[in-house]
Amino acid sequence: MKQFVILLLLATIAFSQEDFSYIKNAEVDSAAYYEKEYLYHFEKYQRDENISKKALFVTMGSIGIAGALGMFILIDEIDRKLSSESGYTMSSPLVIVEMSLFSIFLISDVVYASYGTFASIEKKESDAYNEKRKAYQPRHITKISAVPLINPIEQKYGGILALNF
């Protein structure tokens, strides 16, 4: 049985139809590779920058509303102290809303800072791949050359103007 398995394994290897020589000779288009990497990092940069801007908008909105609500609570608390009424407790709805807005501010501020950092990293990566892409891009150079044309049999002479792109 052991010999049969070994024979089957050797026959499978010997009669395999797949030619793997193309793997060794595969050519890589460097400009296309760097173009793909540049686009990938540039899209990630745009996404991170978009998230960062949205988080900044939420940060500013929540801190503005929280500040206005805090001023309202402070003025109302001073008013209650002057009229000797009971003040706000930590379980009152306005204080809970104030703390919620403050926590939204903190979370969105962390998101803004982290995605801003991610966006700057991705921007550097995309710029680096863009520079490499430009270095590997084929250069289109126009060459102008003049070739003399001499025909000794018919005794004519002239020239040919050639443009190479």
C-alpha positions as CSV (number, residue, x, y, z in Angstrom):
1,M,0.0,0.0,0.0
2,K,2.8,2.4,0.9
3,Q,4.5,1.7,-2.5
4,F,1.2,2.4,-4.3
5,V,0.8,5.8,-2.6
6,I,4.4,6.8,-3.5
7,L,3.9,5.6,-7.0
8,L,0.6,7.6,-7.3
9,L,2.4,10.7,-5.9
10,L,5.3,10.4,-8.4
11,A,2.8,9.8,-11.3
12,T,0.8,12.9,-10.3
13,I,4.0,15.0,-10.3
14,A,5.3,13.5,-13.6
15,F,2.1,13.8,-15.5
16,S,0.9,17.2,-14.3
17,Q,-0.2,19.4,-17.2
18,E,0.3,22.8,-15.6
19,D,3.3,24.8,-16.8
20,F,4.6,27.2,-14.1
21,S,7.3,28.7,-16.2
22,Y,5.3,31.9,-16.6
23,I,5.7,32.6,-12.9
24,K,9.4,33.0,-13.2
25,N,9.3,35.1,-16.4
26,A,6.5,37.4,-15.3
27,E,7.2,41.0,-16.0
28,V,5.9,43.7,-13.7
29,D,4.9,47.1,-15.2
30,S,6.4,49.3,-12.5
31,A,4.4,52.4,-13.6
32,A,1.1,50.5,-13.4
33,Y,2.0,49.1,-10.0
34,Y,2.9,52.5,-8.6
35,E,-0.2,54.0,-10.2
36,K,-2.4,51.4,-8.4
37,E,-0.7,52.0,-5.1
38,Y,-0.9,55.7,-5.5
39,L,-4.6,55.5,-6.2
40,Y,-5.2,53.2,-3.2
41,H,-3.4,55.4,-0.8
42,F,-5.0,58.6,-2.2
43,E,-8.5,57.1,-1.8
44,K,-7.6,56.2,1.8
45,Y,-6.3,59.7,2.4
46,Q,-9.6,61.2,1.0
47,R,-11.7,58.9,3.1
48,D,-9.7,59.6,6.3
49,E,-9.7,63.4,5.6
50,N,-13.5,63.3,5.1
51,I,-14.1,61.4,8.4
52,S,-11.7,63.9,10.1
53,K,-13.7,66.9,8.8
54,K,-17.0,65.4,9.9
55,A,-15.6,64.7,13.3
56,L,-14.4,68.3,13.6
57,F,-17.9,69.5,12.7
58,V,-19.4,67.2,15.4
59,T,-16.8,68.4,17.9
60,M,-17.5,72.1,17.3
61,G,-21.3,71.6,17.3
62,S,-21.3,69.5,20.5
63,I,-18.9,71.9,22.4
64,G,-21.0,74.9,21.2
65,I,-24.3,73.4,22.4
66,A,-22.7,72.1,25.6
67,G,-21.3,75.5,26.3
68,A,-24.6,77.2,25.8
69,L,-26.4,74.7,27.9
70,G,-23.7,75.0,30.6
71,M,-24.2,78.7,30.7
72,F,-28.0,78.2,31.0
73,I,-27.5,75.8,33.9
74,L,-25.0,78.1,35.6
75,I,-27.3,81.1,35.3
76,D,-30.3,79.1,36.4
77,E,-28.4,77.7,39.4
78,I,-27.3,81.2,40.5
79,D,-30.9,82.3,40.1
80,R,-32.1,79.3,42.3
81,K,-29.5,80.0,45.0
82,L,-30.6,83.6,45.2
83,S,-34.3,82.6,45.6
84,S,-33.3,79.8,48.0
85,E,-34.7,77.0,45.9
86,S,-33.2,73.6,45.5
87,G,-30.5,73.4,42.8
88,Y,-29.7,70.9,40.1
89,T,-28.5,67.4,41.0
90,M,-26.4,65.1,38.9
91,S,-29.5,63.2,37.9
92,S,-31.4,66.1,36.6
93,P,-32.1,65.9,32.8
94,L,-30.2,69.1,31.9
95,V,-27.1,67.9,33.6
96,I,-27.3,64.5,32.0
97,V,-27.7,66.2,28.6
98,E,-24.7,68.4,29.4
99,M,-22.5,65.5,30.3
100,S,-23.7,63.6,27.2
101,L,-22.7,66.5,25.0
102,F,-19.4,66.8,26.7
103,S,-18.7,63.0,26.2
104,I,-19.7,63.4,22.5
105,F,-17.2,66.2,22.3
106,L,-14.4,64.1,23.8
107,I,-15.1,61.1,21.5
108,S,-15.4,63.2,18.3
109,D,-12.2,65.1,19.3
110,V,-10.3,61.8,19.6
111,V,-11.8,60.6,16.2
112,Y,-10.8,64.0,14.6
113,A,-7.2,63.7,15.9
114,S,-6.7,60.1,15.0
115,Y,-8.2,60.3,11.5
116,G,-6.3,63.5,10.9
117,T,-3.1,61.7,11.7
118,F,-4.1,58.7,9.5
119,A,-4.9,61.1,6.7
120,S,-1.5,62.8,6.9
121,I,0.2,59.4,6.9
122,E,-1.8,58.3,3.8
123,K,-1.0,61.6,2.1
124,K,2.7,61.1,2.6
125,E,2.4,57.5,1.2
126,S,0.4,58.6,-1.8
127,D,2.9,61.4,-2.5
128,A,5.8,58.9,-2.3
129,Y,4.1,56.4,-4.7
130,N,3.2,59.3,-7.0
131,E,6.9,60.3,-7.2
132,K,7.9,56.7,-7.9
133,R,5.1,56.4,-10.6
134,K,6.4,59.6,-12.3
135,A,10.0,58.2,-12.2
136,Y,8.9,54.9,-13.9
137,Q,6.5,56.5,-16.4
138,P,7.6,56.3,-20.0
139,R,9.0,59.5,-21.2
140,H,7.7,60.8,-24.5
141,I,10.6,62.5,-26.3
142,T,10.4,63.9,-29.7
143,K,13.6,63.6,-31.8
144,I,14.2,65.4,-35.0
145,S,16.9,64.1,-37.3
146,A,18.0,64.7,-40.8
147,V,19.4,61.9,-42.9
148,P,21.3,62.6,-46.1
149,L,20.1,60.8,-49.2
150,I,22.7,60.2,-52.0
151,N,21.9,58.1,-55.1
152,P,25.1,57.7,-57.2
153,I,23.4,55.7,-60.0
154,E,20.9,58.4,-60.9
155,Q,23.2,61.1,-59.6
156,K,20.7,62.6,-57.2
157,Y,21.2,63.9,-53.7
158,G,18.9,65.2,-51.0
159,G,17.8,64.6,-47.5
160,I,15.1,63.1,-45.4
161,L,13.7,64.8,-42.3
162,A,12.6,62.3,-39.7
163,L,10.5,62.8,-36.6
164,N,10.7,60.2,-33.9
165,F,8.1,60.2,-31.1
